Structures are given as C-alpha cells and as structure tokens.
Amino acid sequence: MKRVVGFLVYPGGFDTGCVLFIRLAVGLIFLTQGVLKYTDAKLGAIRFAKIGFSYPEVTAQVVGGFEIACGLLVLLGLFTRLAALPLLAVISTAIGTTKIPELFRPGQGFWFMVSDARTDLAMLCCLLFLLCSGSGRWSIDAARRRAPRSAKP
C-alpha cells in the first residue's frame, strides 16, 4: 500500500518538458468544463437530469468541483497522478452514460458514437498517459522532486 501511495503522491516518470502540453490540454478542458457546470445549468444540472442522474443539482456541483480542483492541479503539475484518478472516474462515467448508449439508438451506432466521443476518448488516453508518466519536468511535482528532503532525526 505504501508503494501505491508513493507512486501517486511522489513525482517521477517522464522527465521531459513536453508533458506540459498534455497537462495544458487536460487541465484547461476539465477546469473550464467544471466552471461551466456552475455557470450554465444546461451544461450542469439540466444535462445531468437528462442523462438520468439522481439529484442532478448536487451531482453537477460535485463533478464540477472535482473537475475544477483536479484540472487546476493537473495544470500546475501538482500531485498530477493523484489528480488524474478522479478525472478518470469522471470521464469514464461520461463515456458510459452518454456515449455508449449511442451505440444502441436508431440512426446512430458505432461511427456516430466514435465521432461524438472523440474528445472524451482523447481525455481518457491523456489521463492514462499522465497517470503512467507523471507531470514532467516543468511542474511543481518536478520541483518537489529536486528539492532536498529534510533529514529525519
């Protein structure tokens, strides 16, 4: 268990600045989508009600809160792997509740679903990349890794 926590909390992995571009895309998309859940009911509570969630107002606020907080952490490159986990749950739920049902709707099917799900699938893959690779060289995680740790007495 200690190794799992260490993997999620302590930085490591790809030590390249290019990871910044993945973090920017993921962080900005989740951050802005989270804000929109609070500012536009059509993208928040009304959308969750149409999908069929119980308590759509609360659900929109909780999901929006995770998207804002974790999106900001990903942008900063702080606890990136840890922040990717709730976002993976959010995007997986979004795919399962909004994209997979398109496979079974008349006039839609596989190609319609794949086209409609392209951003969700890209976010899923980017989050998996960040979970595996870490936040990269230009991040707070990397600065934490470079900082000398205080000696234990």
Buried (B, 14 or more C-beta within 10 A) or exposed (E): EEEEEEBBEEBBBBEEEEBBEBBEBBBBBBBEBBBBBBEEBEBBBBBBBEBEBEEBBEBBBEBBBBBBBBBBBBBBBBBBBBBBBBBBBBBEEBBEEBBEEBEEEEEBEEEBBEEBBEEBBBBBEBBEBBBEBBBBBBBBBBEBBEEEEEEEE
